[in-house]
Amino acid sequence: MPEPDRAAPMRVRSVFISDVHLGFKGCSADALLEFLHAIDMDYLFLVGDIIDVWNMRKSMFWPQSHNNVVRTVLGKAKRGTKVVYIPGNHDDVFRDFDGAVFGNLEIHREYVHVGADGRRMLLLHGDEFDSVVKCSPWLAKLGSDLYDVLLAVNPYVNWLRRKFDLPHWSLAAYLKHKAKRAVEYIGSFEEAVALAARKRGVDTVVCGHIHHAEIRDIGGTRYCNDGDWVESCSSLVEDMNGALRLVDWPTLREQRRRATPVALPVSEAA
């Protein structure tokens, strides 16, 4: 077991998390729990695929660590954090509750967040821009099944890597980024999301869905993808001044344990 993180909690304005896939064996729930305990925020945005209903329909898997994630999120809401849940395609059953408010927790199909710097951010999961999901749901589920196999193997790969003191690594991400078609798809997806944001008159768009953390400018629109908690264990954060940063939790966790004096982000956009 890794040593606990005893450093003081980080304080940010907003945290954006997506593609946790609770209910799936490849979910890095323990890592997410560490992150949630290590950070305090005013806003917590859950940008889709938090619960993997698709997988749970095939086989029920819900260990205590997954339950603890839900309890931790609800605990933050109870203590004053505003939690906004934007369902994705794997938890689309919750889209029927669009507009529902449960105390400090709200459910929205999409949401506009105003940053500390006044810039408007459109938040959505992103599956509506995936032509495969949109036009052929059965094909998307077939691809998801193959992808799930790769993700299920990943914990064993990383168990072996830890034996040799090697860092966290994703087999699925490695193969995905080696495939030319996958790289082309990611680029097309990002451009489609950015174009939709420009048409809606917002400065920034934040999404998930493709498990590829990124911050970049696309035609004058700031595109942000907060990554996932299956492959990369990454999140997007907004600081008190409105700057957005990507956080690679395995790297940051190690830095905090070693008290390495480094900045919070692994990448950022002013």
Buried (B, 14 or more C-beta within 10 A) or exposed (E): EEEEBEEEEBEBBBBBBBBBBBBBBBBBBBBBBBBBEBBBBBBBBBBBBBBBBBBBEEEEBEEEBBEBBBEBBBEBBEEEBBBBBBBBBBBBEBBEBEEEEEEBBBBBBBBEBEBBEEBBBBBBBBBBBBEEBEEEEEEBEEEBEEBBEBBEEBEEBBEEEEEEEEEBBBBBBEEBEEEEEBEEBBEEBBBBBBBBBBEEEBBBBBBBBBBBBBBEEBEEBBBBBBBBBBBBBBBBBBBEEBBBBBBBBBBBBBBBBEEEEEEBBBEBBE
